Amino acid sequence: MGLRLSSLNDRKLAKVRNEEIGFVFQQFFLLAKLNALQNVELPLIYAGVGVSKRRELAKQFLEKVELGMRMKHLPSELSGGQKQRVAIARALVNSPSIILADEPTGALDTKTGEQIMRLLTELNKEGKTIIMVTHEPEIADFATRKIVIRDGEITADTTESVRID
């Protein structure tokens, strides 16, 4: 039986959003005065994770998105694709059960986009739910289920095998 969200107060809803849902936004929403590592640590701070543990986790997730060498850089010192990967690391660092991703590869080159999609595919295999919006058919090919929406209406709903290459 799941959690009835409609009965939760604002504080408890915020806790659910922070701990159970990872958000990957198109606009990144990185804090300009915090470096990449500090931006990834934010959800862990809100969750009450101690300094050494959150630093270790943030570093681990920056490594997963191949940004270990850019941890100390401010957002203004990062490319659009690097900012996107910091935002992805931040969304994943709390090990959420649901990941909402709006164009998660939109700012990435093809190779890096495929690496990120392989990471999301692995997380899905581990039991995480990934809900993703994309306009890129080759990225959509990673999904086990595709729902196509045109002009506000569902035009297709298919289940297929995941692209593994």
C-alpha positions in Angstrom: 0.0 0.0 0.0 1.4 3.4 -1.0 1.5 6.7 0.8 -1.6 8.9 0.6 -0.1 12.2 -0.5 -3.3 14.2 -0.2 -3.2 13.8 3.6 0.3 15.2 4.0 1.1 18.7 5.2 3.5 20.9 3.3 6.6 19.8 5.4 5.9 16.1 4.8 5.3 16.7 1.1 8.6 18.5 0.9 10.3 15.5 2.5 8.7 13.1 0.0 9.8 15.3 -2.9 13.3 15.5 -1.5 13.8 11.9 -0.6 11.6 9.9 -3.0 11.6 12.0 -6.3 14.6 13.1 -8.3 14.0 16.0 -10.6 16.0 16.7 -13.8 14.9 20.1 -15.2 15.6 21.5 -18.6 16.9 24.7 -17.0 19.3 23.0 -14.5 18.5 25.4 -11.6 22.0 25.2 -10.1 22.9 27.7 -7.4 25.4 30.2 -8.9 27.4 30.7 -5.8 27.8 27.0 -5.1 30.3 24.8 -6.9 29.3 21.5 -8.6 30.0 19.4 -5.5 27.9 21.8 -3.2 25.0 21.8 -5.7 24.9 18.0 -5.7 25.1 18.0 -1.9 21.9 20.2 -1.5 19.3 17.4 -1.4 21.5 15.5 1.1 21.7 18.6 3.4 17.9 18.9 3.3 17.7 15.2 4.2 19.9 15.7 7.2 22.9 13.6 5.9 26.1 14.3 7.8 28.9 16.3 6.1 31.4 13.4 5.4 28.7 11.1 4.1 27.1 13.7 1.9 30.4 14.8 0.5 31.3 11.2 -0.3 27.9 10.6 -2.0 28.1 13.9 -4.0 31.6 13.0 -5.2 30.4 9.5 -6.2 27.6 10.8 -8.3 29.7 13.5 -10.0 32.1 10.6 -10.9 29.1 8.6 -12.3 28.4 11.5 -14.7 32.1 11.9 -15.5 32.5 15.3 -13.7 34.9 14.3 -10.9 37.5 16.7 -12.3 35.0 19.7 -12.2 33.7 19.3 -8.7 35.1 22.6 -7.5 33.9 24.6 -10.5 31.1 27.1 -10.2 28.2 26.9 -12.7 29.5 29.9 -14.6 32.7 27.9 -15.3 30.8 24.9 -16.7 29.5 24.2 -20.2 25.8 23.6 -20.7 26.4 19.9 -20.9 28.4 19.9 -17.7 25.7 21.9 -15.9 23.2 19.3 -17.2 25.3 16.5 -15.7 25.6 18.3 -12.4 21.8 18.6 -12.3 21.5 14.9 -13.1 23.9 14.0 -10.3 21.9 16.2 -7.9 18.6 14.4 -8.9 20.1 11.0 -8.3 22.2 11.5 -5.2 19.4 10.8 -2.7 18.7 7.5 -4.5 15.1 8.4 -5.2 12.5 5.8 -6.2 11.1 8.0 -8.9 13.1 10.2 -11.3 11.3 12.8 -13.4 13.5 13.9 -16.2 12.6 16.7 -18.7 14.9 16.4 -21.7 17.7 14.9 -19.6 20.1 14.8 -22.6 19.0 18.0 -24.3 22.3 19.8 -23.5 24.5 16.8 -24.1 26.5 15.6 -27.1 25.5 12.2 -28.5 28.1 10.1 -26.7 27.5 11.7 -23.3 23.7 11.5 -23.8 24.0 7.8 -24.4 26.2 7.4 -21.3 23.5 9.2 -19.2 20.8 7.0 -20.7 22.8 3.9 -19.9 23.0 5.1 -16.3 19.2 5.8 -16.1 18.6 2.3 -17.7 20.7 0.7 -15.0 18.8 2.6 -12.3 15.6 1.4 -13.9 16.8 -2.2 -13.7 17.5 -1.7 -10.0 13.9 -0.8 -9.5 13.8 2.9 -10.0 10.9 4.4 -11.9 12.1 6.8 -14.7 9.5 9.2 -16.2 11.2 11.1 -19.0 10.1 13.6 -21.6 12.1 13.8 -24.8 11.8 14.9 -28.4 14.7 12.7 -29.5 13.6 9.3 -30.9 17.0 7.7 -30.3 16.8 8.7 -26.6 13.2 7.5 -26.4 14.4 4.1 -27.7 16.0 3.5 -24.3 12.5 3.4 -22.7 10.6 0.2 -21.9 7.3 2.1 -22.4 6.7 5.0 -24.7 3.7 7.3 -24.7 3.5 9.6 -27.6 1.6 12.8 -27.2 0.6 15.1 -30.1 -1.5 18.2 -29.8 -2.3 17.3 -26.2 -3.6 13.8 -27.0 -2.1 10.4 -26.6 -1.5 8.9 -30.1 0.6 5.9 -29.1 1.3 3.8 -26.0 3.8 1.0 -26.6 5.9 -1.4 -24.5 9.1 -2.6 -26.1 12.5 -3.9 -25.2 15.2 -1.5 -24.1 18.0 -0.4 -26.4 21.2 -1.7 -24.8 24.1 -0.6 -27.1 
